[in-house]
Each structure stands twice: as C-alpha cells, then as structure tokens.
C-alpha cells in the first residue's frame, strides 16, 4: 500500500515534466503570402514561449503598408491570434494576406475615398489583419474568430476574393449576426458577441466576467462595443474608437485586383547596393511599384537572377543583407 502513492506520484511527475517540456519546446510560425506585393514567407516568430526578434522583424516587413513601403511593429498578440485560428482550422496552405499594417497617411487617403474606412482602424496600430486561407470555408474561419473572443471579427463573403478581418481590439463583429446563427456558434450562450436583435445571449454576463478577469481590472465597459446590429457598422462607443464597423471596405475593392503573379526574382548584392529603399524592405515588381507609388530601382543584371527557393523563413522577394 505504501508503494502505490510513490508510484503514482512518480507517474504524475513524469507526465507533468513531459507536458512542460513540450510546451517550452513549442515553435510557432506563420505561412504568409501577401496578395499585393506577392511576397511569400514561412516565418518562425516564437520559440520556447518567447517571441523571436528576427522573426518579428520579418513579419513586420511582409505585413507593411504596401502602398507606402512602410513597416511598423505588429502586435505579437495578433500573430498569436492568427496562429491559433490557423491551427484550429486545420489549414496547411499559406495565409493569403489582403491587408496588414495601414499607415495614418494611407488610412486618411482611403477615408477620403470611402465612408466605410474607420478613422482609428486597428490596422493603423498594427493590431489587425485581413486574410483568407485556401481550403478553409470563410464562415468556418469567421466562426473560429468569434469563438476565440480575442478581438474584432469582420466577415466579407462577397468581396472579389472573400476574406475575414481579425484584430486584437475589443470583442465585436460585423456585419450583424442573427440570434439563431450566433446560438449555433455558442450553444451555451457564453459570449460577448450580441446578435443583431440587440439582446445578449443568456451567458453574456459570465462571458463578460471571464473577459474582464483575463484582461485585468482596468478593462473598460465593452457591452455596447459587442453589439453588431447593423450590416454597415456595429454600434457602441468603443466600436467607434476601435473601428468596430465596416472599416475595411476599401480593401474589399483592392483584393479584386490582386491577381497571382510569378515569383519575384532575387537581387544580386551589386544591384541591391544601388537601392534607395530602407534595409529590410523587399523588392516588388515594376508594375506593383508603379501601383504603390514606389520609386523603381534599375537592375541591369535582373535577367540573370534566379528565383529564390521557397524555404521556411525565406521571403521570396529577396531581403537584402542587414
């Protein structure tokens, strides 16, 4: 009888050790393909529970404001959110990126063209991504985003290339979702998302308490920000702060022109040395450069260049050396 507890304790210790070792050895990566720049990369951004600075730098580049060739520091929580959505979806293909970072200048320009662009979009903060994944039904991807309750979820099934928006702002969604459909996603009713009739599901208060406990005591009231009663814009004060409505309307038009293109060719060191682009910014084709208003770089040796290999952590558009 005295041996059993010791044996059981040893088994429990061994299982706990293995679980801890597995967790600490976890490697997280994102497979990204940008529809506008045609850059493609598989980038490890987190190792052993810690963010990898070089991986984050590469992601910042590929998710930059492609119109201005301007990167920012993307919020690592967004990367974790997208990674988890990818994992839950069972996807294996590359994430097709419609929009990552959007600079204030670009956002202002888009707002001058469309009333559907939020003044304070999460894209401007490096906290949002618009994307789809080949082989994963768009509604499934949206529902995964809703269930995670980690931020905003936008749904664009009628875009030129349908996509979803995910961000790490307050929990909200757009356009509105019927009560019946939301109950289908949350059978237990425990959600911050409010159906289009404006009446929270039965477990709303429990979900709100859990959210506040997760985010900390300083969490603001998000009740109104969760209401998505309009197909044009979700209601609420915080929704206005964080762009909780149809704030990606211009991207919906942009994606229709983002046709696949051949792999960009690598740039020889001599040609790279002549560039005026900031270090770490990838080369794009002359057509894309003209559309994005980026100065074109002459490269007399481009005809002899060979395509980059599509290997993990290699941005095919050929990053120059530091």
Helices and strands as residue ranges (DSSP letters): H 2-24, E 27-34, E 40-47, E 50-51, H 53-62, H 76-89, E 95-99, H 104-113, G 122-125, E 128-133, H 138-148, E 152-156, E 163-167, E 172-174, H 179-185, H 204-215, G 224-226, H 237-242, H 249-254, G 255-257, H 269-273, H 286-291, G 302-304
